[in-house]
Amino acid sequence: MDSQTELINLLSEMIRIDSRNSLPLDSTAPREATEQAMADCVTRKLQDFGFDSVSSQEIAPGRPNVLGQKFRCPEYPCLAFEAHLDTVGTQGMSIDPFNPTIAEGKIYGRGSCDTKGSLAAMLLAAREIIAADLPLNLLFLASSAEETGCEGALFWELPPCNLAGIIVGEPTTNQPIYAHKTQITLEFICRGKAAHASSPDAGDNAINKAARVVNFLEEKIWPEFQATHHPDFNVGNTLSVGLIQGGCKGNVVPDFCSLTCDFRLFPEQDAAAFIRSLQQRLEQGLGFPVELGYQWINPGMVPDLNQTLLLHIQAAMQELSLPCHPGTVPYCTDAGVLSQKGYPCIILGPGDILQAHTACEFLALDQLQEAYQLYQAVARQIARHGTT
């Protein structure tokens, strides 16, 4: 069987598996699905493809991380592949999400682009790397709970090895990404006093307070963000108000309103210090308490650790006569968490981020094949040159 057919068959098998994830790890609400079936699939493949040790860590019920290890010699350099098992939900999709179909050189289905395509290419590339008997150790990390804040990656502690780096599979059109921004999700809570709407002065309108928070963000913080610059990013810091919740009915002055905001900062910035400063500025500027509710920080991926791995990838792309345009992205991945742990990372995978999470998600088959070849070429480069 040729490699293209194998890639299509494996990716199709994975698309058929429902691994939707729309709730954080600690949520007690009923779930659409878990990553367990995908983890079982990856476990079988790792065992079949020559990994000496395959283990799983259940980070929540039915939600495992899977680790494959192939160690030949402690002195050899080690390459790690990482990709996530979960997908976003399927509401509003215009295609059957779990019935992979092929048309005009593309494969359609939920997760085809983000990021089961990377998983399939990495798994089959790993099989070939092992069969080639290179002077190289190999790790394979399959993570749960990426789509709800890269939670699964928080649990990774790699075994001792001479780590050259981790290739994190995400849709980058097979171009290496060496840095990304920090994501901060903040819930701001405004409290007031309920009253009958016919006597609004008897109450204290929490929605009006929340509106003033939005205005403050737009008039004070947003201009500051627009003025920020970074040599590795084309766009400065950004913010977006994504959710407002408050009130109970039209004839009651609301005593509660919350708004949830998304902030994207350059990776070197101190996220905790930004949050403290922002809350202080809001309260001083508005003159009333603004509580912080839900808070989540997805760490940025800083470029400093990743230069040697990037050089190996550039050499591999030259070997395959592929154009190479290293870059950065504003969105977050498991690479942010892993790089915060001190592991060199590059994000590299088939597919275009513009197709991720869409109603008609697809992956171009030529990119799937290209990633499969590229992952092997990177392994050959690292086997030749080590971690320097």
SULGI-V796384 format. One record per residue. N is the residue number from 0. SS is DSSP state (H for helix, E for strand, - for the rest). PHI is phi in whole degrees, 0 to 359 (* if undefined). BURIAL is + if it has 24 or more other ideal C-beta (glycine too) atoms within 12 Angstrom, else -. Layout:
# SULGI-V796384
N:SS:PHI:BURIAL + N:SS:PHI:BURIAL
This chain:
# SULGI-V796384
0:-:*:- + 1:-:285:- + 2:H:296:+ + 3:H:298:+ + 4:H:295:- + 5:H:298:+ + 6:H:298:+ + 7:H:296:+ + 8:H:296:- + 9:H:292:+ + 10:H:296:+ + 11:H:298:+ + 12:H:301:+ + 13:H:287:+ + 14:H:299:+ + 15:-:293:+ + 16:-:273:+ + 17:-:280:+ + 18:-:231:+ + 19:E:297:+ + 20:-:217:+ + 21:-:235:- + 22:-:231:+ + 23:-:299:+ + 24:-:304:+ + 25:-:273:- + 26:-:288:- + 27:-:259:- + 28:-:290:- + 29:-:301:- + 30:-:257:+ + 31:-:293:+ + 32:-:196:+ + 33:-:227:+ + 34:-:272:+ + 35:H:302:+ + 36:H:295:+ + 37:H:294:+ + 38:H:299:+ + 39:H:297:+ + 40:H:298:+ + 41:H:296:+ + 42:H:302:+ + 43:H:299:- + 44:H:295:+ + 45:H:300:+ + 46:H:295:+ + 47:H:289:- + 48:-:267:+ + 49:-:108:+ + 50:-:287:+ + 51:-:287:- + 52:E:227:- + 53:E:228:+ + 54:E:224:- + 55:E:226:+ + 56:E:235:- + 57:E:279:- + 58:E:272:+ + 59:E:196:+ + 60:-:306:- + 61:-:73:+ + 62:E:227:+ + 63:E:264:+ + 64:E:266:+ + 65:E:240:+ + 66:E:236:+ + 67:E:251:+ + 68:E:230:+ + 69:E:226:+ + 70:-:250:+ + 71:-:260:+ + 72:-:204:- + 73:-:301:- + 74:-:279:- + 75:-:290:+ + 76:E:294:+ + 77:E:237:+ + 78:E:251:+ + 79:E:243:+ + 80:E:254:+ + 81:E:220:+ + 82:E:206:+ + 83:E:263:+ + 84:-:270:+ + 85:-:268:+ + 86:E:232:+ + 87:-:283:+ + 88:-:287:+ + 89:-:240:+ + 90:-:300:- + 91:-:84:- + 92:-:290:+ + 93:-:263:- + 94:-:235:+ + 95:-:290:- + 96:-:294:+ + 97:-:247:+ + 98:-:240:- + 99:-:298:+ + 100:E:231:- + 101:E:241:+ + 102:E:205:- + 103:-:52:- + 104:-:75:- + 105:E:230:+ + 106:E:247:+ + 107:E:252:+ + 108:-:151:+ + 109:-:294:+ + 110:-:90:+ + 111:H:304:+ + 112:H:269:+ + 113:H:234:+ + 114:H:219:+ + 115:H:289:+ + 116:H:298:+ + 117:H:299:+ + 118:H:302:+ + 119:H:297:+ + 120:H:296:+ + 121:H:294:+ + 122:H:298:+ + 123:H:289:+ + 124:H:295:+ + 125:H:299:+ + 126:H:301:+ + 127:H:289:+ + 128:H:297:+ + 129:H:295:+ + 130:H:296:- + 131:-:285:- + 132:-:56:- + 133:-:287:+ + 134:-:285:+ + 135:E:205:+ + 136:E:266:+ + 137:E:225:+ + 138:E:238:+ + 139:E:229:+ + 140:E:246:+ + 141:E:246:+ + 142:E:253:+ + 143:-:271:+ + 144:-:60:+ + 145:-:285:+ + 146:-:289:+ + 147:-:248:+ + 148:-:116:+ + 149:-:56:+ + 150:-:292:+ + 151:H:297:+ + 152:H:295:+ + 153:H:299:+ + 154:H:271:+ + 155:-:282:+ + 156:-:228:- + 157:-:286:+ + 158:-:294:- + 159:-:303:- + 160:-:195:+ + 161:E:271:+ + 162:E:288:+ + 163:E:278:+ + 164:E:154:+ + 165:E:245:+ + 166:E:268:+ + 167:E:262:+ + 168:-:278:+ + 169:-:213:+ + 170:-:289:+ + 171:-:238:+ + 172:-:53:+ + 173:-:60:+ + 174:-:252:+ + 175:-:287:+ + 176:E:249:+ + 177:E:252:+ + 178:E:199:+ + 179:E:213:+ + 180:-:284:+ + 181:E:275:+ + 182:E:253:+ + 183:E:237:+ + 184:E:252:+ + 185:E:232:+ + 186:E:255:+ + 187:E:261:+ + 188:E:242:+ + 189:E:246:+ + 190:E:244:+ + 191:-:220:+ + 192:E:220:- + 193:-:287:+ + 194:E:199:- + 195:E:291:- + 196:H:296:- + 197:H:286:- + 198:H:231:- + 199:H:299:- + 200:H:292:- + 201:H:283:- + 202:-:247:+ + 203:E:221:- + 204:-:282:+ + 205:H:290:+ + 206:H:294:+ + 207:H:300:+ + 208:H:296:+ + 209:H:297:+ + 210:H:298:- + 211:H:291:+ + 212:H:298:+ + 213:H:301:+ + 214:H:299:- + 215:H:297:+ + 216:H:299:+ + 217:H:288:- + 218:H:270:- + 219:H:252:- + 220:H:280:+ + 221:H:301:- + 222:H:300:- + 223:H:295:- + 224:H:297:+ + 225:H:297:- + 226:-:273:- + 227:-:281:+ + 228:-:220:- + 229:E:211:+ + 230:-:296:- + 231:-:260:+ + 232:E:234:+ + 233:-:280:- + 234:-:238:- + 235:-:286:+ + 236:-:299:+ + 237:E:227:+ + 238:E:218:+ + 239:E:211:- + 240:E:274:+ + 241:E:253:- + 242:E:207:- + 243:E:231:+ + 244:E:225:- + 245:E:181:+ + 246:-:81:+ + 247:-:235:- + 248:-:197:- + 249:-:293:- + 250:-:258:- + 251:E:235:+ + 252:E:294:+ + 253:-:286:+ + 254:-:258:+ + 255:E:210:+ + 256:E:205:+ + 257:E:236:+ + 258:E:223:+ + 259:E:248:+ + 260:E:235:+ + 261:E:247:+ + 262:E:240:+ + 263:E:240:+ + 264:E:246:+ + 265:-:300:+ + 266:-:296:+ + 267:-:281:+ + 268:-:287:+ + 269:-:278:- + 270:H:294:+ + 271:H:297:- + 272:H:294:- + 273:H:298:+ + 274:H:296:+ + 275:H:299:- + 276:H:295:- + 277:H:295:+ + 278:H:298:+ + 279:H:297:- + 280:H:294:- + 281:H:299:+ + 282:H:292:- + 283:H:290:- + 284:H:282:- + 285:H:258:+ + 286:-:83:- + 287:-:216:+ + 288:-:295:- + 289:-:236:+ + 290:E:279:+ + 291:E:257:+ + 292:E:263:- + 293:E:297:+ + 294:E:225:+ + 295:E:215:+ + 296:E:241:+ + 297:E:263:+ + 298:-:294:+ + 299:-:285:+ + 300:E:254:+ + 301:-:275:+ + 302:-:281:+ + 303:H:299:- + 304:H:288:+ + 305:H:257:+ + 306:H:292:- + 307:H:293:+ + 308:H:298:+ + 309:H:299:+ + 310:H:298:+ + 311:H:298:+ + 312:H:292:+ + 313:H:298:+ + 314:H:294:+ + 315:H:296:+ + 316:H:292:+ + 317:H:294:- + 318:H:302:- + 319:-:268:+ + 320:-:58:- + 321:-:258:+ + 322:-:295:- + 323:-:232:+ + 324:-:226:- + 325:-:303:+ + 326:E:202:- + 327:E:230:+ + 328:E:222:+ + 329:-:273:+ + 330:-:273:+ + 331:-:252:+ + 332:-:216:+ + 333:H:300:+ + 334:H:299:+ + 335:H:298:+ + 336:H:296:+ + 337:H:293:+ + 338:H:291:+ + 339:H:296:+ + 340:-:279:+ + 341:-:97:- + 342:-:267:+ + 343:-:296:+ + 344:E:223:+ + 345:E:227:+ + 346:E:271:+ + 347:-:201:+ + 348:-:190:+ + 349:-:283:+ + 350:-:102:+ + 351:-:249:+ + 352:H:302:+ + 353:H:293:- + 354:H:266:+ + 355:-:293:+ + 356:-:68:+ + 357:-:272:+ + 358:-:290:- + 359:-:226:+ + 360:-:298:+ + 361:E:211:+ + 362:E:225:+ + 363:E:289:+ + 364:H:292:+ + 365:H:293:+ + 366:H:288:+ + 367:H:299:+ + 368:H:296:+ + 369:H:298:+ + 370:H:298:+ + 371:H:303:+ + 372:H:289:+ + 373:H:293:+ + 374:H:301:+ + 375:H:293:+ + 376:H:296:+ + 377:H:297:+ + 378:H:300:+ + 379:H:296:+ + 380:H:298:+ + 381:H:292:+ + 382:H:298:+ + 383:H:284:- + 384:H:246:- + 385:-:71:+ + 386:-:262:+ + 387:-:243:-
